[in-house]
């Protein structure tokens, strides 16, 4: 699954990439996300997270794994 979002931010692309690539910051920029729990790994490739969201249809929980980075 691929997410894409486009907006102007007064920061370098490297700073923005580092922020968004860190799944633990997701509740700060994605309003549906209530919390993110790291399941396994050290935040790099192969790290797995459990993402808890509040959606119009009710709560949702997804397990995601970092498999690659593309900037």
C-alpha positions in Angstrom: 0.0 0.0 0.0 1.3 3.5 -0.8 0.3 6.7 0.8 0.9 10.0 -1.0 0.3 13.5 0.4 1.3 16.8 -1.1 1.6 20.1 0.7 4.1 23.0 1.3 6.1 22.8 4.5 8.8 25.2 5.7 11.4 22.6 6.4 14.0 20.6 4.4 12.8 17.5 2.6 15.2 15.4 4.7 13.7 16.8 7.9 10.1 16.1 6.7 11.0 12.6 5.4 12.6 11.7 8.8 9.5 12.9 10.6 7.0 11.1 8.4 9.1 7.9 8.1 9.0 7.6 11.9 5.7 5.8 12.5 5.6 6.9 16.1 4.9 10.5 14.9 1.9 9.4 12.9 -0.7 10.6 15.5 0.7 14.1 15.1 0.0 14.4 11.4 -2.7 11.8 10.7 -5.8 12.8 12.7 -7.5 9.3 12.5 -4.5 7.7 14.3 -5.0 7.4 18.0 -1.7 5.6 18.8 1.1 3.6 17.3 2.8 0.7 19.2 6.1 -0.8 18.0 5.7 -4.6 17.9 9.2 -5.6 16.8 12.4 -4.0 15.5 14.3 -0.9 16.1 12.5 1.6 13.9 14.3 0.7 10.7 13.6 -1.8 7.9 11.7 -4.9 9.2 10.2 -3.0 12.1 6.5 -3.8 12.7 4.0 -1.5 14.2 0.4 -1.7 15.3 -1.6 1.4 14.2 -4.8 2.2 16.1 -7.2 4.4 14.2 -10.6 5.9 14.8 -12.5 5.8 11.5 -16.2 6.8 10.6 -17.1 3.1 10.7 -15.5 2.6 14.1 -12.1 1.6 15.5 -9.5 -0.1 13.3 -6.2 -1.7 14.1 -3.6 -2.5 11.4 -0.3 -4.2 11.6 2.3 -2.7 9.3 5.9 -3.5 8.5 8.6 -1.2 7.1 9.8 -3.0 4.0 11.5 -0.2 2.1 12.1 3.5 2.0 11.6 5.8 -1.0 12.3 9.5 -0.8 
